[in-house]
Amino acid sequence: MKRLALMLTLALSLSAYAQYPVLIHSHNDYAQQAPFWLAYAVKANSVECDMFHVGGSKFLIGHGTDDFCYNQIFDVWYLDPIVQVIRYNGGHAWNDDENRPLQLLIDVKSGDTDTFLKALCRKLGRYPDVFDPKVNPHACQVVISGNTPAPEDFDRYPAYLLFDSNLSNEYTASQLERVAMFSEYFRNWSSWDGKSELSAGDEQHLKEAVEKAHALGKPIRFWEAPDTQKAWDKFIELGFDYINTDKLVSCTEHLKACAKPHGTRTVAHRGYWDIEGSAQNSRESLRQAGEHGFYGSEFDVNLTADGELVINHDFDFHGIRISENPYSAIKDLTLDNGETIATLDEYLDIFCGYPELHLVFELKSEGDPDYESRAIPLLIQKLEDRGLCVRTDFISFSLGACREVARRKPGMMVEYLGGEVSPAELKSMGINGIDYHISVFREHPEWVAEAHALGMVVNVWTVNDTKGVNDMIALRADFITANSPELSEALAKIKH
């Protein structure tokens, strides 16, 4: 127990507040200097071990029969550590980040898959509190890869055992429920080396793979993909759900730095509109936010009856209910600066011209599940098509919408606006940020520190006076959304 406590202390010292824009998969984790423990220390979401069943209840770790020695025992390297940490942390993998998922991907190397899996299930079945989500909703997810059984045989094994697959397979609906993820051989989709520029053709092929996986409601990983900083950044841009890496420390440090806010930053509320020639949610307000160098530009999106996403704060535009009318009914109506109402496509095309700017994307919704089921896949697709998910924070007053986006895009920043839900409750739903009115933080200032301790980001709206800005900087809010963004930006620079 003392050794376990020491390992956990070392892990926490390395991983404090680890927040990555994507899930991390420790490829061939057994080849690391400290199998399992290094991945655990940097808070990798998934660890992979290649395994042979050598008789009875014994499994050995290694890529090939000439690759392992008889001290590379599954129980010692993976089973016992996972059982220990989850029980030590009261049913969670990490006690300081209770909702971060842990996945064990077992690559079956033995030829007799059925004998392998039956022996494995006898072993894992002794620990339902660790591996069975019906017993513990925060259980370690077990995924079988390599020599997997045929899909029609999935139901021969316990429900907690999920399977890895590839996009060429066909599944019934019940079989697809047992698929945890898709793992694709990178070279089947691209010849990119991760150092030169990715060709347009290869980029399109990779996007198609991501889109196909997401259309089936599953995350995707590419194995034997380039393992460089340039590649990691590109893969996030393309919407990969997992980064497959052998370089655990350098990869996680790079991604942590990419995700970490630097002091309190400013978001222009509905764009930078309080200047000549601009207007709220106008194309010009977005351009001005980019030209003035603010961290982000917030904007509001409604869905028309015929499926066009348009930029407007209210549910009505010139007295016309947007959700109940076609785009043609409003497309020629104008904003205060004379512009016509913008479509999301137009907005995103402008945004692509400002590579340092972030989008704070609010979906306007009255909580109608049918409306959200049409809007959310469409908006995600438009962001993915342009590689913009990594530069977009999704926000909404609809808790259901936030949960659905978090489910569909687990690496994307999702922040709830309502103000009545604690950070811990949101984190349990998979939501990784809070974006609350300043009055909420005056009543619950402790929520800022609580959110940060959970690895969440904190945005506060709408702050337009010196005292409010200074108070939120003092609380260490990550972002301030303001109608007067130049004031917030100036005060934040003084403080930092």
Protein Blocks (a to p, Z undefined) as FASTA:
>chain_A
ZZmmmmmmmmmmmmgoiacfbdcddehkllpmbghklmmmnopabdcdddddeejjbcce
dfbfklccfklcfklmmmmmmmmmmmmnoopablklmkbccddddddfbfblmlmmmmmm
mmmmmmmmlmmmklmmkbccdddehjacdfklmmmpcfklccdddfkbccdfklmmmpmb
dcddfklmoccehlaccdfklmmmmmmmmmmmmmnopacddehiacdfklmmmmmmnopa
bdcdfblmlmmmmmmmmmpcghjadddeeiafkbghiaehiaklmmmmmmnopabdcddd
dddfkopacddfblbeghiafklpcfklmmmpccfkopacddfklmmmmmmmmmkbccdd
ddddehiaklmmmmmmmmmmmmmmnopmmmcccddfblklmmmmmmmmmmbccddfklpa
cfklmmmnopabdcddfklmmmmmmlmmmmmmnopacdddddfbfklmmmmmmnopabdc
dfblmlmmmmmmmmZZ
